[in-house]
């Protein structure tokens, strides 16, 4: 990646998050922390960001409210469709499976509908954990890491290190958008973890209601040809269904 392109990507990520640390920049773009600091200094000298200890942030005038809705606001959006999707997902899970549940309201619906049978559930979602802890038949493994309040999830290098050696039978991940044969989310670290969960899983399922199909977001974390199936609701149009089926199997809940 050329330096000019990297600077634009750094700035784009800073705009998406409001701030960016040296460590995150180094990890995200596979550069040294010294190089990240020099890039930050160059962006600050051009007046595009404000340099601060350990990172950069946007000038106050450029700060914008995040476009991703908080988890608790998402709960009220298409609840029946999410429940239908969750029911279809639960039908794919067998007793004694090790299952990964990602963040998001649809994955939380899966947690709510899981039967009281022996399962192991690995998750970085504190929302899913709060639901699952009532199910005494399920063994829960909560990944630790940096807390992201907007999705109620744990993310970052520590989270990825915990997940890396694990063997998962089936993973269920969500997305803020699905377009052009790829799945999108609004947060880079959250996307990286979901991509890693796919790598560690024997079967991979993307769960999203039909309103997400045809939408894009900040970070493309997974090509649909890596996914065994997309599970969506019956309101998906013929065009939306064809778009998914061009890349992978489609399950209509």
RAZI-V721811 format. One record per pair of residues at least 24 apart in sequence whose ideal C-beta (glycine too) atoms are under 10 Angstrom apart, sorted by sequence separation. I is the first residue (numbers start at 1). GAP is how many residues later the second one is. If there is no record, write none. Layout:
{{I/GAP} {I/GAP}}
This chain:
{{6/24} {82/24} {85/24} {86/24} {89/24} {90/24} {93/24} {95/24} {96/24} {97/24} {98/24} {99/24} {100/24} {101/24} {103/24} {104/24} {108/24} {111/24} {114/24} {124/24} {127/24} {128/24} {173/24} {195/24} {198/24} {203/24} {204/24} {205/24} {206/24} {207/24} {208/24} {209/24} {210/24} {211/24} {213/24} {223/24} {224/24} {6/25} {81/25} {82/25} {84/25} {85/25} {86/25} {88/25} {89/25} {90/25} {94/25} {103/25} {126/25} {127/25} {128/25} {129/25} {141/25} {151/25} {171/25} {172/25} {173/25} {183/25} {195/25} {196/25} {197/25} {198/25} {203/25} {204/25} {205/25} {206/25} {207/25} {208/25} {210/25} {211/25} {214/25} {223/25} {224/25} {10/26} {14/26} {79/26} {82/26} {83/26} {86/26} {87/26} {93/26} {101/26} {102/26} {125/26} {126/26} {127/26} {171/26} {191/26} {195/26} {202/26} {203/26} {205/26} {206/26} {207/26} {209/26} {210/26} {213/26} {214/26} {224/26} {78/27} {82/27} {83/27} {86/27} {101/27} {111/27} {124/27} {125/27} {126/27} {171/27} {191/27} {192/27} {194/27} {195/27} {199/27} {201/27} {209/27} {210/27} {213/27} {1/28} {3/28} {11/28} {77/28} {78/28} {81/28} {82/28} {86/28} {93/28} {101/28} {124/28} {125/28} {126/28} {171/28} {173/28} {178/28} {184/28} {191/28} {193/28} {194/28} {195/28} {198/28} {208/28} {212/28} {213/28} {1/29} {6/29} {10/29} {14/29} {20/29} {76/29} {83/29} {111/29} {124/29} {125/29} {160/29} {168/29} {171/29} {172/29} {183/29} {190/29} {191/29} {192/29} {198/29} {211/29} {214/29} {1/30} {6/30} {9/30} {10/30} {19/30} {24/30} {25/30} {74/30} {75/30} {79/30} {82/30} {83/30} {101/30} {123/30} {124/30} {159/30} {163/30} {166/30} {168/30} {171/30} {178/30} {187/30} {188/30} {189/30} {191/30} {198/30} {210/30} {213/30} {19/31} {21/31} {22/31} {23/31} {24/31} {25/31} {74/31} {101/31} {123/31} {124/31} {159/31} {162/31} {166/31} {168/31} {170/31} {171/31} {172/31} {173/31} {175/31} {177/31} {184/31} {186/31} {187/31} {188/31} {190/31} {191/31} {195/31} {210/31} {213/31} {3/32} {7/32} {10/32} {11/32} {21/32} {22/32} {23/32} {71/32} {73/32} {74/32} {124/32} {155/32} {157/32} {160/32} {164/32} {168/32} {169/32} {170/32} {171/32} {172/32} {173/32} {174/32} {175/32} {176/32} {178/32} {184/32} {185/32} {186/32} {187/32} {6/33} {7/33} {10/33} {15/33} {19/33} {21/33} {22/33} {71/33} {72/33} {75/33} {155/33} {156/33} {159/33} {160/33} {163/33} {167/33} {168/33} {169/33} {170/33} {171/33} {172/33} {173/33} {174/33} {175/33} {179/33} {183/33} {184/33} {185/33} {186/33} {188/33} {14/34} {15/34} {20/34} {21/34} {22/34} {71/34} {74/34} {75/34} {151/34} {153/34} {155/34} {156/34} {159/34} {163/34} {166/34} {167/34} {168/34} {169/34} {170/34} {171/34} {172/34} {173/34} {174/34} {177/34} {178/34} {179/34} {180/34} {182/34} {183/34} {184/34} {185/34} {187/34} {210/34} {3/35} {7/35} {8/35} {11/35} {14/35} {19/35} {20/35} {21/35} {124/35} {151/35} {154/35} {155/35} {157/35} {160/35} {161/35} {164/35} {165/35} {166/35} {167/35} {168/35} {170/35} {171/35} {172/35} {173/35} {174/35} {177/35} {178/35} {179/35} {184/35} {185/35} {3/36} {7/36} {14/36} {19/36} {20/36} {21/36} {69/36} {124/36} {150/36} {151/36} {153/36} {154/36} {155/36} {156/36} {160/36} {163/36} {164/36} {168/36} {176/36} {177/36} {178/36} {179/36} {180/36} {183/36} {184/36} {185/36} {208/36} {11/37} {19/37} {20/37} {71/37} {150/37} {153/37} {155/37} {156/37} {159/37} {160/37} {163/37} {175/37} {177/37} {178/37} {179/37} {183/37} {184/37} {185/37} {213/37} {10/38} {11/38} {19/38} {20/38} {124/38} {155/38} {174/38} {175/38} {177/38} {178/38} {179/38} {182/38} {183/38} {184/38} {206/38} {3/39} {7/39} {10/39} {18/39} {19/39} {99/39} {101/39} {124/39} {148/39} {151/39} {154/39} {155/39} {176/39} {177/39} {178/39} {181/39} {182/39} {183/39} {8/40} {17/40} {18/40} {122/40} {150/40} {153/40} {175/40} {176/40} {177/40} {180/40} {182/40} {183/40} {7/41} {14/41} {17/41} {98/41} {100/41} {122/41} {148/41} {153/41} {176/41} {177/41} {179/41} {182/41} {183/41} {14/42} {95/42} {148/42} {175/42} {176/42} {181/42} {182/42} {206/42} {210/42} {14/43} {15/43} {98/43} {100/43} {146/43} {176/43} {177/43} {180/43} {181/43} {182/43} {183/43} {205/43} {14/44} {18/44} {19/44} {108/44} {122/44} {128/44} {145/44} {178/44} {180/44} {181/44} {182/44} {183/44} {204/44} {205/44} {207/44} {209/44} {11/45} {18/45} {103/45} {122/45} {175/45} {179/45} {10/46} {18/46} {105/46} {107/46} {120/46} {122/46} {175/46} {178/46} {205/46} {207/46} {11/47} {15/47} {18/47} {103/47} {104/47} {105/47} {175/47} {183/47} {14/48} {15/48} {16/48} {18/48} {103/48} {104/48} {120/48} {145/48} {173/48} {15/49} {17/49} {102/49} {103/49} {104/49} {120/49} {122/49} {123/49} {125/49} {173/49} {175/49} {178/49} {16/50} {103/50} {119/50} {143/50} {16/51} {102/51} {103/51} {121/51} {16/52} {75/52} {103/52} {178/52} {71/54} {143/54} {173/54} {178/54} {71/55} {72/55} {175/55} {71/56} {171/56} {171/57} {170/58} {172/59} {111/61} {110/62} {178/62} {181/62} {100/63} {180/63} {181/63} {107/64} {110/64} {179/64} {107/65} {178/65} {181/65} {182/65} {100/66} {106/66} {107/66} {108/66} {124/66} {178/66} {180/66} {181/66} {106/67} {107/67} {180/67} {181/67} {98/68} {100/68} {104/68} {106/68} {98/69} {99/69} {100/69} {101/69} {102/69} {104/69} {105/69} {106/69} {124/69} {178/69} {98/70} {99/70} {100/70} {101/70} {102/70} {103/70} {104/70} {124/70} {97/71} {98/71} {99/71} {100/71} {101/71} {102/71} {103/71} {104/71} {97/72} {98/72} {99/72} {100/72} {101/72} {102/72} {104/72} {96/73} {97/73} {98/73} {99/73} {100/73} {101/73} {102/73} {124/73} {123/74} {94/75} {122/75} {74/76} {93/76} {94/76} {71/77} {73/77} {74/77} {93/77} {71/78} {92/78} {122/78} {70/79} {71/79} {93/79} {122/79} {70/80} {71/80} {72/80} {92/80} {69/81} {70/81} {71/81} {89/81} {104/81} {68/82} {69/82} {70/82} {71/82} {90/82} {103/82} {68/83} {89/83} {102/83} {66/84} {103/84} {86/86} {104/86} {85/87} {103/87} {102/88} {85/89} {102/89} {103/90} {104/90} {102/91} {103/91} {82/92} {102/92} {100/93} {100/94} {102/95} {110/95} {100/96} {101/96} {102/96} {100/97} {110/97} {100/98} {109/98} {74/100} {100/100} {106/100} {107/100} {100/101} {106/101} {74/102} {98/102} {99/102} {106/102} {98/103} {104/103} {106/103} {98/104} {99/104} {100/104} {102/104} {104/104} {105/104} {97/105} {100/105} {102/105} {97/106} {99/106} {101/106} {106/106} {69/107} {68/108} {67/109} {93/110} {92/111} {93/112} {92/113} {89/116} {68/117} {69/117} {88/117} {68/118} {89/118} {67/119} {68/119} {88/119} {66/120} {85/120} {66/121} {86/121} {110/121} {24/122} {68/122} {85/122} {85/123} {85/124} {82/125} {84/125} {85/125} {106/125} {82/126} {106/126} {81/127} {82/127} {106/127} {81/128} {27/129} {80/129} {81/129} {27/130} {79/130} {81/130} {78/131} {24/132} {77/132} {78/132} {23/133} {24/133} {27/133} {78/133} {23/134} {77/134} {78/134} {92/136} {92/137} {92/139} {89/140} {91/140} {88/141} {89/142} {88/143} {87/144} {88/144} {85/145} {86/145} {88/145} {85/146} {84/147} {85/147} {84/148} {85/148} {68/149} {84/149} {85/149} {67/150} {68/150} {83/150} {84/150} {67/151} {81/151} {82/151} {84/151} {81/152} {80/153} {81/153} {81/154} {78/155} {81/155} {78/157} {92/159} {28/160} {91/160} {27/161} {28/161} {27/162} {89/162} {91/162} {88/163} {24/164} {28/164} {88/164} {89/164} {24/165} {27/165} {88/165} {85/166} {87/166} {85/167} {86/167} {20/168} {84/168} {85/168} {17/169} {84/169} {16/170} {17/170} {83/170} {16/171} {17/171} {82/171} {16/172} {17/172} {81/172} {13/174} {13/175} {28/191} {16/201} {17/201} {16/202} {15/203} {16/203} {13/205} {12/206} {13/206} {12/207}}
